[in-house]
């Protein structure tokens, strides 16, 4: 046992080395026992090293005593028999090496050392520190980079390491690579980083993601913790990007380790529990200890994925669950994501199990942009396997169109794996030739609001292939709540569907011909791994129809009939996902199609042109001629639904009379108008976009039978329209409005004409009735404006429109008509006279200004002459 420095019993600083004989417990170097060893003041600036060849310890440096600040220049040595000062045994000792955390490697060394103060963080905070390695070295040997994270005033709790690197020159994975070591080089290799391209500048790859690190021994001199990472670059990696051969980010993450919960985490936290990855392919790995759970216990584990990547490219995230001290039985997947930027069809997240792209699980869609803080449940406890496993990988693909500028992240999601018991599938044979397979699963709605959109999946996999039709039953039972406005989505693997007699029939709510929903067919055999979607957000109701979309139910049963000709060409003969969506109706990408038993008839082209002739002489005899208006309505109904803008022409023709001072009213059925890009636009007098006079929008989808008023008595006099015998309007349907009800467009267009007897002067804007607009929309499709329109006044001289008769004499009306005839000429003469006067004033003003300028120039000349003299 050796001791260097310290104070003796009398308080004098000791600079020599003492050896304690552990057998006799005697000090061999001096009789003055050391009382306080290794005090910071007197042991500072000393160093010790070991000569392994000669088994001798050497010490140098240190202060002489407490009063003298000079340093000891002795090199002291000791072995078991000899103690000396400034003397060397034979052979002399090797000189001390440069202090580094690792043995000095062969090759060039570049060191990075940063200090991070933890005093400002609590034990529950998550924080990430990053250092960047950049080098242009192109050596014949490995390049070595030491990155040290020095943590002071606290610990880095649950430390983990991440490393991303630019794909500069990595096409040859056998010779072009980066190696990462911790805590010791070269014995502790923790990552071997390779790529697949050269000159892929700007492309970042993730090599290490949140790898747990052991806590280093505290440095007693300053109570710091040093996380020293060794990174080596192979000599074959050349400087192909911006003069760099090495461009990497090394990140140390500190934060609390969340305990596993028995239920899935509903919403990711706003502060990231993992550092936001910066590469297009990020690996996020977590280990979960199962030793604390019983084999028959159901438990869930969650990995939060938060990323701000927004570079216009598809982005991959590989979330890997590692289970220690046990296996995860019957693993099920739940996936929730924040609705950051998901209003469009090309904005989505795809989920893959174990490998990409062969094992697509689900495409997750939203309905809104910037819905920060709202999380959508894409899939809930979906069964991944019936076997026990100790590792599970879920790959996320974020489409390039999902952007980050709406919320804090472009991707904010929770990936949850549930392990443990699961509902048992019972296979029973019925008395006839048809096998009956039933699956029942319960879903707890505790914690979910009625207006929240939820999705629940029952996967069914079967090897039944006995040459008979097989009936499957999928029953969804909802606990502690009801499923509001249920929708059905059905996906199946294309196992054996090349022939027309190979199909799956879907029934709801019972297995009977009257409850048939759809026949699902494919086009290929042995197309293993390819999933086809037969039904997408199909509305369900308790009676099996799709007309009632406001049903709330406690349970839903879907019946599936597999035809006998579908054989076991893949792992299964029957591999499907039955999904029930509850809550508000999300917008669909395309209208739902319900196949029928009989072949589909040749489609009838959607109607785009509408025209009707109205005979003004055929009004009913008992119709009140004292009414201010007479109205004429056309119903415009069309099924056009081609995912592009459609223009409908609407023509009114009037015979045996003219329509005077026409007014336009529009009411429409609220078919598919929940989004801002779902609308109808009214254009007149042409179909050009600049002739739009109104845009009709709603706030709901599938609101069949509900009508909204868009225009009420819109005055067409602004287009110099007075007496007409024909008028054509244009209705533009946006491409996003789908045929969710019987039609995609259902509009009542009404032209209201001022009654001829009510017009006592030319139908000019001055003499145009101004009715009070009707603001209350009709509760049913309007066929005409109110029979008794609101009281209005026709200002034609002294004529009052409230009584429908003139209050003045015919002579007065005739005089007023003559005045109206000559009024334009009178106004023209007054205007001409005013302009002449104004011209005279301008001419006189300009002459006066010219005269003043001449006098001013003469004065200036005179002043200059005087100054010269």
C-alpha positions in Angstrom: 0.0 0.0 0.0 1.6 3.3 -1.0 0.7 6.8 0.0 2.1 10.1 -1.4 1.8 13.5 0.1 -0.4 14.7 3.0 0.4 16.0 6.5 2.2 14.3 9.3 0.9 14.2 12.9 2.6 17.5 13.6 0.9 19.2 10.6 4.0 19.3 8.4 3.4 18.6 4.7 5.0 15.4 3.5 6.5 15.2 0.0 7.9 11.7 0.3 6.3 8.4 -0.4 5.5 6.0 2.4 5.0 2.2 2.1 2.8 0.4 4.6 3.8 -3.2 5.3 0.4 -4.9 5.4 1.9 -7.8 7.5 3.6 -5.8 10.2 1.5 -2.7 9.7 4.7 -0.6 9.8 5.6 2.4 7.7 8.8 1.6 5.8 9.7 5.0 4.7 9.6 7.2 7.8 8.7 7.1 11.4 6.3 10.0 10.9 2.9 8.5 10.2 0.7 10.3 7.7 -2.4 11.6 9.5 -4.2 13.3 6.6 -3.5 11.7 3.2 -4.0 13.2 -0.2 -5.1 16.7 0.9 -6.1 18.8 -2.1 -3.6 21.5 -1.2 -0.5 19.3 -0.9 -1.2 16.6 -3.4 -2.1 18.9 -6.2 0.0 18.8 -9.3 1.4 15.4 -8.6 1.4 12.4 -10.9 2.0 8.7 -10.5 2.7 6.0 -13.1 3.7 2.4 -13.2 6.6 0.8 -14.9 5.1 -2.5 -15.8 8.3 -4.1 -17.1 10.1 -3.6 -13.7 7.1 -3.6 -11.4 8.0 -0.2 -10.0 5.7 2.8 -9.2 7.0 6.3 -9.9 5.6 9.6 -8.5 6.6 13.1 -9.4 5.6 16.6 -8.5 3.6 17.9 -5.5 4.2 20.8 -3.1 7.0 20.7 -0.5 5.0 22.1 2.4 2.2 24.4 3.4 4.3 27.5 3.4 6.3 27.0 0.2 4.5 27.3 -3.1 7.3 25.8 -5.1 7.0 22.4 -6.7 8.9 19.3 -5.9 11.1 18.3 -8.9 11.9 14.9 -7.5 11.0 11.7 -9.3 10.5 9.2 -6.6 10.3 5.5 -7.1 9.5 2.5 -5.0 9.3 -1.2 -5.1 8.8 -3.8 -2.4 12.5 -3.6 -1.3 13.7 -0.1 -2.2 12.6 3.4 -1.6 14.6 6.2 -3.2 14.6 9.8 -4.3 16.2 11.0 -7.6 17.8 7.6 -8.0 16.8 4.9 -10.5 17.1 1.2 -10.5 18.6 -0.6 -13.4 17.2 -0.1 -16.0 15.9 3.5 -15.6 12.1 4.0 -15.7 10.0 4.9 -18.7 8.8 8.4 -18.8 5.2 9.1 -17.9 2.7 9.0 -20.8 0.5 11.9 -21.8 -2.7 11.6 -19.6 -5.5 10.6 -22.0 -8.7 8.6 -21.2 -7.6 5.8 -23.6 -4.2 4.4 -24.7 -2.8 6.6 -27.4 -3.9 4.9 -30.7 -1.8 4.6 -33.8 -2.9 7.5 -36.1 -3.8 11.1 -35.7 -5.8 12.3 -32.6 -8.3 15.1 -32.6 -9.8 15.9 -29.2 -13.1 17.5 -28.3 -13.8 18.4 -24.7 -16.8 20.3 -23.4 -18.0 21.0 -19.9 -21.8 21.0 -19.1 -23.2 22.4 -15.8 -26.1 20.4 -14.5 -26.9 22.8 -11.6 -29.8 24.3 -13.6 -31.6 21.0 -14.2 -33.6 18.9 -11.9 -33.7 15.1 -11.7 -36.9 15.1 -13.8 -35.6 17.3 -16.6 -34.6 15.9 -20.0 -31.6 17.6 -21.7 -29.4 16.8 -24.6 -25.8 18.0 -25.2 -24.3 17.7 -28.7 -20.8 18.1 -30.0 -19.9 18.1 -33.7 -16.9 16.3 -35.2 -15.7 17.8 -38.5 -12.4 16.8 -40.2 -10.9 16.9 -43.6 -8.3 14.2 -42.8 -7.5 11.6 -45.5 -4.8 9.5 -43.8 -3.4 6.1 -44.6 -4.4 5.0 -41.1 -7.5 5.4 -39.0 -8.4 8.9 -37.8 -9.2 9.0 -34.1 -11.6 11.5 -32.5 -12.0 11.7 -28.7 -15.2 13.4 -27.6 -15.5 14.0 -23.9 -18.6 15.2 -22.1 -17.5 16.6 -18.7 -20.5 16.9 -16.5 -20.2 19.0 -13.3 -22.5 20.0 -10.4 -24.6 17.0 -10.8 -25.0 13.7 -12.6 -26.3 12.8 -16.1 -29.1 10.5 -15.0 -30.0 7.6 -17.3 -27.3 8.7 -19.8 -27.8 7.6 -23.4 -25.7 8.2 -26.6 -26.8 9.1 -30.1 -24.6 9.6 -33.2 -25.6 10.7 -36.6 -23.2 11.2 -39.5 -23.2 12.6 -43.0 -23.1 10.0 -45.8 -19.9 11.4 -47.4 -18.1 8.3 -48.7 -19.7 5.1 -47.5 -20.6 3.1 -50.7 -18.1 0.3 -49.8 -19.5 -0.8 -46.4 -16.7 -3.3 -45.9 -13.9 -0.7 -45.9 -15.7 2.6 -45.4 -17.1 2.9 -41.9 -17.1 4.7 -38.6 -16.5 2.8 -35.3 -17.7 4.1 -31.8 -16.2 2.9 -28.5 -17.2 3.4 -24.9 -16.0 3.3 -22.2 -12.7 1.9 -23.3 -10.9 1.8 -26.6 -10.3 -0.6 -28.3 -12.1 -3.3 -26.1 -15.6 -1.7 -25.9 -16.9 -1.3 -29.5 -20.6 -0.2 -29.2 -21.4 0.7 -32.9 -20.1 0.0 -36.4 -21.5 2.6 -38.7 -21.8 2.1 -42.5 -23.7 3.6 -45.4 -24.5 2.8 -49.0 -23.6 5.9 -51.1 -20.7 8.2 -52.0 -21.1 12.0 -52.4 -24.5 11.8 -50.7 -23.9 15.3 -49.2 -26.6 16.5 -46.9 -27.9 13.0 -46.2 -27.6 12.1 -42.5 -27.8 8.6 -41.2 -28.4 7.6 -37.6 -25.8 5.0 -36.3 -26.6 5.1 -32.6 -29.8 6.3 -31.1 -30.4 6.6 -27.3 -28.0 3.8 -26.4 -27.8 3.5 -22.6 -24.3 4.3 -21.2 -22.8 3.2 -17.9 -22.0 5.9 -15.4 -18.3 6.7 -15.3 -16.4 6.9 -12.0 -16.5 10.4 -10.5 -13.3 12.4 -10.8 -12.6 13.3 -7.1 -10.5 16.3 -8.0 -13.5 18.3 -9.2 -16.5 15.9 -8.6 -17.1 15.7 -12.3 -18.2 12.8 -14.5 -16.5 12.3 -17.8 -18.2 10.5 -20.7 -15.3 10.0 -23.1 -16.4 8.6 -26.5 -13.8 7.3 -29.0 -14.8 7.6 -32.7 -12.6 6.2 -35.4 -12.9 6.8 -39.2 -11.5 4.3 -41.6 -8.8 5.6 -44.0 -10.9 4.8 -47.1 -13.4 7.5 -46.2 -12.4 10.5 -48.3 -13.3 14.2 -48.2 -16.1 14.2 -50.8 -18.5 16.8 -49.3 -17.5 20.5 -48.7 -13.9 19.4 -48.0 -14.9 17.2 -45.2 -14.2 13.5 -44.8 -15.9 13.3 -41.4 -19.1 15.2 -40.3 -20.8 13.8 -37.3 -23.0 14.8 -34.3 -22.4 13.1 -31.0 -25.2 13.7 -28.5 -25.4 12.8 -24.7 -28.9 12.7 -23.4 -29.8 13.0 -19.7 -33.2 12.5 -18.3 -35.5 10.5 -16.1 -36.3 6.9 -17.1 -40.1 6.5 -17.2 -41.4 3.4 -15.6 -43.5 1.1 -17.8 -47.2 1.6 -17.5 -49.9 -1.1 -17.5 -52.0 0.9 -20.0 -50.8 2.7 -23.1 -49.8 6.3 -22.8 -52.6 8.3 -24.4 -50.6 11.4 -25.5 -46.9 12.0 -25.8 -45.5 14.7 -23.6 -44.7 18.1 -25.0 -41.1 17.9 -23.9 -39.2 15.1 -25.8 -38.3 12.0 -23.9 -35.9 11.2 -26.7 -33.7 13.7 -28.6 -35.2 14.8 -31.9 -33.4 12.8 -34.5 -31.9 14.6 -37.4 -31.4 11.9 -40.1 -33.7 10.4 -42.6 -33.4 7.0 -40.9 -33.4 7.1 -37.1 -33.0 4.1 -34.8 -34.7 4.4 -31.4 -34.1 1.5 -29.1 -35.4 0.8 -25.6 -34.9 -2.1 -23.2 -37.7 -3.2 -20.9 -37.1 -5.5 -17.9 -39.9 -8.1 -17.5 -38.7 -9.6 -14.3 -41.1 -7.6 -12.2 -44.2 -8.9 -14.1 -46.0 -12.2 -13.8 -46.4 -14.4 -16.9 -50.2 -13.9 -17.0 -50.0 -10.1 -16.4 -50.9 -7.7 -19.1 -48.5 -4.8 -19.4 -47.7 -2.1 -21.9 -44.5 -0.4 -22.9 -44.2 2.9 -24.9 -41.5 4.6 -27.0 -42.1 8.2 -27.7 -41.0 9.4 -31.1 -40.6 13.2 -31.6 -38.8 14.7 -34.6 -38.6 18.1 -36.3 -37.3 16.6 -39.6 -38.9 18.6 -42.5 -36.7 18.3 -45.6 -39.2 17.4 -48.3 -38.3 13.7 -48.2 -39.9 10.6 -46.7 -38.5 9.9 -43.3 -38.0 6.5 -41.5 -38.0 5.8 -37.8 -37.1 2.3 -36.5 -38.5 1.8 -33.0 -37.1 -1.3 -31.4 -38.4 -2.9 -28.2 -35.9 -5.2 -26.4 -37.3 -7.3 -23.6 -35.0 -8.6 -20.8 -35.5 -11.3 -18.3 -38.6 -12.6 -20.1 -40.5 -12.6 -23.4 -43.4 -10.5 -24.6 -46.3 -12.9 -25.4 -49.1 -12.1 -27.8 -47.6 -8.6 -28.6 -50.1 -6.0 -29.7 -49.5 -2.6 -31.2 -51.1 0.7 -30.4 -50.1 3.9 -32.3 -51.2 7.5 -31.5 -49.9 10.5 -33.3 -50.3 14.3 -33.0 -52.4 15.8 -35.8 -49.7 18.1 -37.0 -50.2 18.3 -40.8 -52.6 15.7 -42.0 -55.4 17.5 -44.0 -54.4 16.1 -47.4 -54.4 12.6 -48.8 -50.6 12.6 -49.3 -49.9 13.5 -45.6 -49.7 10.2 -43.7 -47.7 7.9 -41.5 -47.2 4.2 -42.4 -46.5 1.5 -39.9 -44.4 -1.6 -40.8 -43.7 -4.6 -38.6 -40.1 -5.9 -38.6 -39.3 -5.0 -42.2 -40.0 -2.4 -44.9 -41.8 -2.4 -47.3 -43.2 -6.0 -47.2 -45.1 -5.9 -43.9 -47.3 -2.8 -44.0 -49.6 -2.8 -41.0 -51.6 0.5 -41.4 -51.6 3.8 -43.1 -52.5 6.5 -40.6 -54.4 9.5 -41.9 -55.7 12.7 -40.2 -58.2 15.4 -41.1 -56.6 18.7 -40.1 -53.5 20.9 -40.1 -52.1 22.6 -37.1 -54.3 20.6 -34.6 -51.5 20.8 -32.1 -52.1 18.8 -28.9 -54.7 16.6 -30.4 -53.7 13.0 -30.9 -55.3 10.5 -33.3 -55.5 6.8 -32.5 -54.5 5.0 -35.7 -54.4 1.5 -34.4 -55.3 0.1 -31.0 -53.9 -3.2 -29.6 -53.4 -4.7 -33.0 -52.2 -8.3 -32.7 -48.7 -8.6 -34.2 -48.0 -12.3 -33.4 -49.3 -15.2 -31.3 -45.8 -16.2 -30.4 -43.6 -14.9 -27.5 -40.7 -12.7 -28.6 -37.8 -10.8 -26.9 -37.5 -8.1 -29.6 -40.0 -6.2 -31.7 -39.3 -3.6 -34.4 -41.9 -1.1 -35.6 -40.9 1.0 -38.6 -42.6 4.4 -39.1 -42.6 6.2 -42.5 -43.5 9.8 -42.4 -44.5 11.1 -45.8 -42.5 14.0 -47.2 -45.6 16.3 -47.2 -46.0 16.3 -43.4 -44.4 19.5 -42.3 -43.2 20.9 -38.9 -44.2 24.5 -39.2 -47.7 23.9 -37.8 -46.6 22.6 -34.4 -43.4 21.9 -32.4 -42.6 18.7 -34.3 -43.3 17.2 -37.7 -43.8 13.8 -36.0 -45.0 13.4 -32.4 -46.2 9.9 -31.7 -46.4 7.1 -29.1 -45.6 3.6 -30.2 -46.9 1.2 -27.6 -46.5 -2.6 -27.3 -48.8 -4.5 -25.0 -47.7 -8.0 -23.8 -49.7 -10.6 -22.0 -53.1 -12.4 -22.2 -55.4 -11.9 -25.1 -58.9 -12.9 -26.1 -58.9 -16.5 -27.2 -60.2 -17.3 -30.7 -62.6 -20.2 -30.7 -63.0 -22.4 -33.7 -66.1 -24.5 -33.8 -67.7 -26.5 -36.5 -71.4 -26.0 -37.2 -73.8 -28.8 -37.9 -73.7 -28.1 -41.7 -70.7 -28.0 -44.0 -69.7 -24.5 -43.0 -67.0 -23.9 -40.3 -67.8 -21.1 -37.9 -64.9 -19.0 -36.5 -65.7 -16.3 -33.9 -63.4 -13.6 -32.4 -64.7 -11.3 -29.6 -62.6 -8.5 -28.2 -63.5 -5.8 -25.6 -62.4 -2.2 -25.8 -62.5 0.1 -22.8 -63.6 3.7 -23.6 -62.6 5.1 -20.3 -60.7 8.4 -20.8 -62.1 9.1 -24.3 -64.5 11.9 -25.1 -67.6 11.3 -27.2 -66.2 13.8 -29.9 -62.9 12.0 -30.0 -62.1 9.9 -33.1 -61.0 6.3 -32.2 -60.1 3.2 -34.1 -60.2 -0.4 -32.9 -58.9 -3.4 -34.9 -59.6 -7.1 -34.7 -57.1 -9.1 -36.8 -58.3 -12.5 -37.9 -55.9 -15.1 -39.2 -56.9 -18.7 -40.1 -55.5 -21.7 -41.9 -59.0 -23.2 -42.6 -58.9 -24.7 -46.1 -61.3 -27.6 -46.2 -63.1 -26.9 -49.5 -66.2 -25.3 -47.8 -67.4 -21.8 -47.2 -66.2 -20.5 -43.9 -68.0 -17.9 -41.8 -66.0 -15.6 -39.5 -67.5 -13.4 -36.8 -65.7 -10.3 -35.4 -67.5 -8.9 -32.4 -66.5 -5.5 -30.9 -67.7 -5.0 -27.3 -67.3 -1.4 -25.9 -67.0 -1.0 -22.1 -67.7 2.2 -20.2 -69.1 4.1 -23.1 -70.6 3.7 -26.6 -69.2 3.9 -30.1 -70.5 7.0 -31.7 -71.3 7.0 -35.5 -69.5 3.8 -36.3 -67.5 3.4 -39.5 -66.1 0.1 -40.9 -62.7 -0.4 -42.7 -61.8 -3.8 -44.0 -58.4 -4.9 -45.3 -57.4 -8.4 -46.5 -54.2 -10.1 -47.7 -54.4 -11.0 -51.4 -53.8 -14.7 -50.9 -55.9 -16.5 -53.5 -58.2 -14.1 -55.4 -57.4 -14.4 -59.1 -60.8 -15.8 -60.0 -64.2 -14.2 -59.8 -65.5 -17.0 -57.5 -62.7 -16.3 -54.9 -64.0 -13.6 -52.6 -64.9 -12.5 -49.1 -68.4 -11.2 -48.4 -69.1 -8.7 -45.6 -72.3 -8.6 -43.6 -73.7 -6.3 -40.9 -75.3 -6.5 -38.4 -76.3 -10.2 -39.0 -75.5 -12.9 -41.5 -78.5 -12.6 -43.8 -78.9 -11.6 -47.5 -80.6 -8.3 -46.4 -77.5 -7.3 -44.4 -75.0 -7.7 -47.2 -72.5 -4.8 -47.4 -69.8 -5.7 -49.8 -68.0 -8.4 -51.8 -64.3 -8.1 -51.6 -62.2 -9.5 -54.5 -58.7 -9.3 -55.8 -56.8 -10.0 -59.0 -53.9 -12.3 -58.1 -52.9 -15.5 -56.3 -50.0 -15.9 -53.9 -49.6 -12.1 -53.6 -48.4 -12.7 -50.1 -47.8 -9.6 -48.0 -50.0 -7.3 -50.2 -53.0 -5.9 -48.4 -56.1 -4.7 -50.3 -58.7 -2.3 -48.8 -62.2 -3.4 -49.6 -64.1 -0.9 -47.4 -62.9 2.4 -46.2 -64.8 4.3 -43.5 -68.1 2.6 -44.5 -70.9 4.1 -42.3 -72.8 1.6 -40.1 -76.2 1.7 -38.4 -78.1 -0.7 -36.2 -80.3 -1.7 -39.1 -77.4 -2.4 -41.4 -78.1 0.6 -43.7 -75.8 3.5 -44.2 -78.4 6.3 -43.9 -78.3 6.7 -40.2 -74.9 8.0 -39.2 -75.6 9.2 -35.7 -76.0 5.8 -34.0 -74.3 5.1 -30.7 -73.8 1.4 -30.0 -72.5 -0.9 -27.2 -71.3 -3.6 -29.6 -70.8 -4.3 -33.3 -70.7 -7.6 -35.0 -69.2 -8.0 -38.5 -69.7 -11.3 -40.4 -67.2 -12.4 -43.0 -67.8 -15.2 -45.5 -64.7 -16.7 -47.2 -65.6 -18.6 -50.3 -64.5 -22.2 -50.5 -62.2 -21.6 -53.4 -59.9 -19.3 -51.4 -57.0 -21.6 -50.5 -54.0 -21.5 -48.2 -51.4 -20.1 -50.6 -49.6 -18.0 -48.1 -49.1 -18.4 -44.3 -52.8 -18.3 -44.0 -55.9 -18.9 -46.1 -57.6 -15.9 -44.4 -55.7 -12.9 -43.1 -57.8 -9.8 -42.6 -58.1 -6.7 -40.4 -61.5 -5.5 -39.3 -61.4 -1.9 -38.1 -64.2 0.0 -36.4 -63.9 3.8 -36.2 -65.9 5.7 -33.5 -66.4 9.4 -33.1 -66.8 12.3 -35.6 -66.8 11.4 -39.2 -63.3 11.9 -40.7 -63.2 13.0 -44.3 -62.7 10.1 -46.8 -60.3 10.2 -49.7 -63.0 8.9 -52.0 -66.7 8.0 -51.8 -67.5 4.7 -50.3 -68.5 2.1 -52.8 -70.9 -0.7 -51.9 -70.5 -3.7 -54.3 -73.7 -5.6 -55.1 -74.4 -9.2 -55.9 -75.1 -8.5 -59.5 -72.6 -7.1 -62.0 -72.2 -3.4 -61.9 -74.1 -1.7 -64.7 -72.2 0.5 -67.2 -71.9 3.9 -65.4 -74.2 6.7 -66.5 -72.3 10.0 -67.1 -73.0 12.5 -64.3 -75.3 15.3 -65.4 -73.6 18.7 -65.8 -76.1 20.7 -67.9 -79.5 21.8 -66.5 -82.2 23.8 -68.3 -85.8 24.5 -67.7 -88.4 26.7 -69.5 -90.9 28.6 -67.4 -94.2 29.9 -69.0 -95.0 33.2 -67.3 -98.6 33.0 -68.6 -99.3 29.8 -66.8 -99.4 31.2 -63.2 -102.4 30.0 -61.2 -105.5 32.2 -61.5 -105.7 32.4 -57.7 -102.1 33.6 -57.4 -101.9 37.0 -55.8 -100.8 39.5 -58.4 -100.2 42.0 -55.7 -97.1 40.0 -54.5 -93.9 41.8 -55.0 -92.1 38.7 -56.5 -92.9 35.5 -58.4 -90.3 32.8 -58.0 -89.0 30.0 -60.3 -86.9 27.1 -58.9 -84.7 24.4 -60.5 -83.4 21.5 -58.5 -79.8 20.7 -59.5 -78.8 17.2 -58.5 -75.7 15.5 -59.8 -73.5 12.5 -58.9 -70.4 13.9 -60.5 -67.4 12.7 -58.3 -64.1 12.5 -60.2 -61.8 14.1 -57.6 -61.5 17.2 -59.7 -63.4 20.5 -60.2 -66.7 20.2 -62.0 -68.8 23.0 -63.6 -72.6 22.7 -63.8 -74.5 24.9 -66.2 -78.0 26.1 -65.1 -80.2 27.9 -67.6 -83.6 29.5 -66.9 -85.8 30.3 -70.0 -88.9 32.4 -69.8 -91.6 32.5 -72.4 -94.8 34.6 -72.8 -93.3 37.4 -70.8 -90.0 38.6 -69.3 -88.5 38.3 -65.8 -88.0 41.8 -64.5 -85.4 42.8 -61.9 -84.3 39.2 -61.2 -83.0 38.1 -57.8 -81.0 35.0 -57.1 -81.3 32.6 -54.2 -79.2 29.4 -53.5 -79.8 26.6 -51.0 -77.7 23.4 -50.9 -77.7 20.0 -49.2 -74.8 19.6 -46.7 -73.3 16.5 -48.3 -69.5 16.8 -47.9 -68.5 20.2 -46.6 -66.5 19.7 -43.4 -63.2 21.0 -44.8 -62.2 24.4 -46.1 -61.5 23.1 -49.6 -65.0 21.6 -49.9 -67.3 24.2 -51.4 -69.6 25.2 -54.2 -69.0 28.4 -56.1 -71.6 30.4 -57.9 -70.4 32.3 -61.0 -72.2 34.8 -63.3 -72.3 36.0 -66.0 -69.5 33.6 -67.2 -67.9 30.5 -65.7 -64.5 32.3 -65.3 -63.1 32.3 -61.8 -63.2 36.2 -61.7 -67.0 36.1 -62.1 -67.6 34.3 -58.8 -70.3 36.0 -56.9 -70.6 33.6 -53.9 -68.9 30.6 -52.3 -71.1 28.2 -50.4 -69.5 26.3 -47.5 -70.7 24.1 -44.7 -69.2 22.4 -41.6 -70.2 18.8 -41.8 -70.0 15.6 -43.9 -72.8 13.1 -44.4 -75.3 15.7 -43.2 -77.8 14.2 -45.7 -81.2 15.9 -45.7 -79.9 19.1 -44.0 -80.0 22.2 -46.2 -78.0 25.4 -45.9 -78.8 28.8 -47.4 -76.0 30.4 -49.4 -77.7 33.3 -51.2 -80.9 35.1 -50.4 -82.4 37.5 -53.0 -79.0 38.4 -54.5 -79.7 41.4 -56.8 -78.6 40.7 -60.4 -79.1 44.4 -61.3 -75.4 44.9 -60.5 -74.8 43.2 -63.9 -77.2 45.5 -65.7 -79.8 42.8 -65.9 -83.4 44.1 -66.1 -85.9 42.3 -68.3 -84.7 38.9 -69.3 -86.1 35.9 -71.2 -83.1 33.7 -70.5 -80.3 33.5 -68.0 -77.4 31.0 -67.4 -75.7 30.5 -64.1 -72.7 28.3 -63.3 -72.1 26.2 -60.2 -68.5 25.0 -59.6 -68.1 22.0 -57.3 -64.6 21.6 -55.8 -62.8 18.3 -56.4 -62.9 17.4 -52.7 -66.7 17.3 -52.5 -67.7 13.6 -52.8 -71.0 11.8 -53.2 -71.6 11.0 -49.6 -75.4 11.1 -49.9 -77.4 10.2 -53.0 -75.6 12.9 -54.9 -72.4 15.0 -54.7 -74.4 18.1 -55.6 -78.0 18.9 -54.6 -78.9 22.5 -55.0 -82.1 24.6 -55.3 -81.5 27.6 -57.6 -84.3 30.1 -57.5 -84.9 33.2 -59.7 -87.3 35.7 -58.2 -88.9 38.2 -60.7 -90.5 41.4 -59.7 -94.2 41.3 -60.6 -94.9 43.3 -63.7 -97.8 45.3 -62.2 -95.5 46.5 -59.4 -93.1 48.2 -61.9 -94.2 51.8 -62.4 -90.9 53.1 -63.8 -88.1 51.8 -65.9 -86.4 48.9 -64.0 -83.1 50.7 -63.2 -81.1 50.4 -60.1 -82.8 53.5 -58.8 -86.1 51.8 -59.1 -85.2 48.4 -57.8 -87.0 46.8 -54.8 -84.7 46.2 -51.9 -86.2 43.4 -49.9 -84.9 42.5 -46.4 -82.6 39.5 -46.8 -83.9 36.2 -45.4 -81.2 34.9 -43.0 -82.9 31.8 -41.7 -82.1 28.7 -43.9 -85.0 26.4 -44.8 -85.3 23.2 -42.8 -86.1 21.3 -46.0 -85.2 21.8 -49.6 -86.8 25.2 -50.6 -88.9 25.3 -53.7 -89.7 29.0 -53.6 -89.0 32.1 -51.6 -91.6 33.1 -48.9 -95.1 33.5 -50.2 -95.3 36.9 -48.5 -91.9 38.5 -48.8 -90.7 41.0 -46.2 -92.0 44.5 -46.4 -90.0 46.6 -48.8 -90.3 50.0 -50.5 -90.1 50.7 -54.2 -88.7 54.2 -54.5 -90.1 55.4 -57.8 -90.9 59.0 -57.2 -93.8 58.9 -54.7 -94.8 55.3 -55.3 -94.9 53.1 -52.2 -94.5 49.4 -52.7 -96.1 48.4 -49.4 -99.6 48.8 -50.8 -98.9 47.8 -54.4 -100.8 51.0 -55.7 -99.7 54.5 -56.6 -100.7 57.2 -54.1 -100.3 60.1 -56.5 -102.4 61.0 -59.5 -101.6 59.9 -63.1 -100.6 63.5 -63.9 -98.0 63.5 -61.2 -96.6 60.2 -62.3 -96.5 61.4 -65.9 -94.6 64.5 -64.8 -92.2 62.5 -62.8 -91.6 60.2 -65.8 -90.7 63.3 -68.0 -88.4 64.6 -65.3 -86.6 61.2 -65.2 -86.3 61.4 -69.0 -84.6 64.8 -69.0 -82.7 64.4 -65.8 -79.5 63.0 -67.5 -79.3 66.0 -69.9 -79.8 68.5 -67.0 -77.0 66.9 -65.1 -74.7 66.9 -68.2 -75.3 70.6 -68.7 -74.5 71.4 -65.1 -71.3 69.4 -65.3 -70.2 71.0 -68.5 -70.7 74.5 -67.1 -68.7 73.6 -64.0 -65.8 72.3 -66.1 -65.7 75.5 -68.2 -65.4 77.6 -65.0 -62.7 75.4 -63.6 -60.7 75.7 -66.9 -60.8 79.5 -66.8 -59.5 79.5 -63.2 -56.6 77.2 -64.1 -55.5 79.4 -67.1 -55.5 82.6 -65.0 -53.6 80.9 -62.2 -50.8 79.7 -64.6 -50.5 83.3 -66.1 -50.1 84.8 -62.7 -47.4 82.3 -61.7 -45.5 83.0 -64.9 -45.5 86.7 -64.3 -44.3 86.2 -60.7 -41.4 84.1 -62.0 -40.3 86.7 -64.5 -40.2 89.4 -61.7 -38.2 87.1 -59.4 -35.6 86.4 -62.0 -35.1 90.1 -62.6 -34.7 90.7 -58.9 -32.1 88.0 -58.7 -30.1 89.5 -61.6 -30.2 92.9 -60.0 -28.9 91.5 -56.7 -26.0 89.7 -58.4 -25.0 93.0 -60.2 -25.0 94.9 -56.9 -22.8 92.3 -55.2 -20.3 92.5 -58.1 -20.0 96.2 -57.8 
